[in-house]
């Protein structure tokens, strides 16, 4: 049991409440089982660490954050297309996440795994493999989303997705 208390789990939630909350609930379960938990989070829409004193929080910053060329300005994302926003989020945080994970893994306390949100995609898998730790994926969506994701390969094979620009103005029946 003593060796287990020396193990740490790193978690990387997507910065939205519907993704933070399940990740925090899982972190509490790990903590009650004797693991220490480090939460890597983006500076975008971040949590208040004082609300979770049992966890260690590390903020990840992306390139050009807060500057004129910031691709994710805090004040200008409400009208952004959600798919485009998530794509930009994944792209902007890919390298900073890899660097932060490498720093965490090189610390004194042994890291046993990374738990990442499924929406982060392959970026977290590649980063975990590079530093030699396992990755678990937390999917925070329900059964309907699972069904949509399961149907995606068939829709792509039948050439329905991605939707071609020439078909965007066609009526949906």
C-alpha positions in Angstrom: 0.0 0.0 0.0 2.9 2.4 0.8 4.3 2.1 -2.8 0.9 2.8 -4.2 0.7 6.1 -2.3 3.9 7.2 -4.1 2.2 6.9 -7.5 0.8 9.8 -9.3 -1.9 10.1 -12.0 -1.8 13.0 -14.4 -5.2 14.2 -15.8 -5.8 16.5 -18.8 -9.4 17.6 -19.2 -10.9 19.6 -22.0 -11.6 23.2 -20.7 -15.4 22.9 -20.6 -17.6 22.3 -17.5 -19.1 19.1 -19.0 -15.6 17.8 -19.3 -14.0 19.2 -16.2 -16.6 17.9 -13.8 -16.4 14.2 -14.7 -12.6 14.4 -14.7 -12.6 16.0 -11.2 -15.0 13.2 -10.0 -12.6 10.6 -11.3 -9.7 12.4 -9.8 -11.5 12.3 -6.4 -11.9 8.5 -6.7 -8.2 8.1 -7.5 -7.2 10.3 -4.6 -9.4 8.3 -2.2 -7.6 5.2 -3.5 -4.2 6.6 -2.4 -3.0 8.2 -5.6 -1.8 11.7 -5.9 -3.3 13.6 -8.8 -1.9 16.3 -10.9 -4.3 18.1 -13.3 -2.7 19.7 -16.3 -5.1 22.3 -17.6 -5.2 25.0 -20.3 -5.3 28.7 -19.3 -8.5 28.9 -21.3 -11.6 28.6 -19.0 -9.5 27.2 -16.2 -10.6 25.8 -12.8 -10.1 27.5 -9.4 -7.4 25.3 -7.8 -8.4 26.5 -4.3 -11.7 24.5 -4.7 -9.7 21.3 -5.0 -6.9 21.4 -2.3 -6.0 17.7 -2.7 -4.9 18.0 -6.3 -1.9 19.7 -7.9 -2.7 22.0 -10.8 -0.4 23.0 -13.6 -1.4 25.5 -16.2 -0.4 25.0 -19.8 0.1 28.1 -21.9 0.0 28.1 -25.7 2.1 30.1 -28.1 1.1 33.8 -28.5 -1.3 33.5 -25.6 -2.7 36.9 -24.7 -0.9 38.6 -27.6 -2.3 40.1 -30.8 -1.8 36.8 -32.7 -3.5 34.6 -30.1 -5.6 32.0 -32.0 -7.7 31.5 -28.9 -8.5 34.9 -27.4 -10.6 34.5 -24.2 -13.0 37.3 -25.2 -13.7 36.2 -28.8 -14.6 32.5 -28.8 -18.4 32.6 -28.0 -19.3 33.0 -31.7 -16.7 30.6 -33.0 -17.8 27.4 -34.8 -17.4 24.6 -32.1 -15.6 22.2 -34.4 -13.2 24.9 -35.6 -12.7 26.0 -32.0 -11.9 22.5 -30.8 -9.5 21.9 -33.8 -7.7 25.2 -32.9 -7.6 24.2 -29.2 -6.0 20.8 -30.0 -3.5 22.4 -32.4 -2.6 25.2 -30.0 -2.0 23.0 -27.0 -0.4 19.9 -28.6 3.2 21.0 -28.2 2.8 22.8 -24.8 1.1 19.6 -23.5 3.9 17.4 -24.7 6.4 19.6 -23.0 4.5 19.8 -19.8 3.9 16.1 -19.6 7.6 15.4 -20.1 8.4 17.8 -17.2 5.9 16.1 -14.9 7.1 12.6 -15.8 10.7 13.6 -15.1 9.9 14.7 -11.6 10.6 12.7 -8.4 7.2 11.1 -7.9 6.6 8.3 -10.3 3.7 8.8 -12.8 1.7 5.7 -13.5 -0.6 7.0 -16.2 -2.2 9.9 -18.0 -6.0 10.2 -18.1 -7.0 12.5 -20.9 -10.3 13.6 -22.4 -11.2 11.8 -25.6 -11.7 15.0 -27.5 -7.9 15.8 -27.2 -7.5 12.9 -29.7 -4.2 11.3 -30.7 -2.0 14.2 -29.4 -2.2 12.8 -25.8 -1.6 9.2 -27.0 1.6 10.3 -28.8 2.8 12.3 -25.9 2.2 9.5 -23.4 4.0 7.0 -25.6 7.0 9.4 -25.9 7.5 9.6 -22.2 6.7 5.9 -21.6 3.5 6.0 -19.6 0.1 4.5 -20.2 -2.9 6.6 -21.3 -6.5 6.1 -20.3 -9.2 8.0 -22.1 -12.2 9.5 -20.4 -15.2 10.0 -22.6 -17.6 12.4 -21.0 -20.4 12.2 -23.6 -23.5 10.0 -23.4 -24.7 7.1 -25.4 -26.1 9.2 -28.2 -22.7 10.7 -28.9 -21.2 7.2 -28.8 -23.7 6.2 -31.5 -22.8 9.2 -33.6 -19.0 8.4 -33.3 -19.7 4.8 -34.2 -21.6 5.8 -37.3 -18.9 8.2 -38.5 -16.7 5.7 -40.4 -19.7 4.5 -42.4 -20.8 8.0 -43.2 -17.3 8.8 -44.3 -17.1 5.6 -46.4 -20.3 6.6 -48.2 -18.9 10.0 -48.8 -21.4 11.9 -46.7 -18.7 13.3 -44.4 -16.9 15.5 -44.5 -19.6 17.7 -46.1 -18.4 19.1 -49.4 -18.5 22.9 -49.7 -20.7 22.5 -52.8 -23.4 20.7 -50.7 -23.5 23.1 -47.8 -26.5 25.1 -49.2 -28.6 22.0 -50.1 -31.7 21.5 -48.0 -31.7 18.7 -45.4 -34.6 16.3 -45.7 
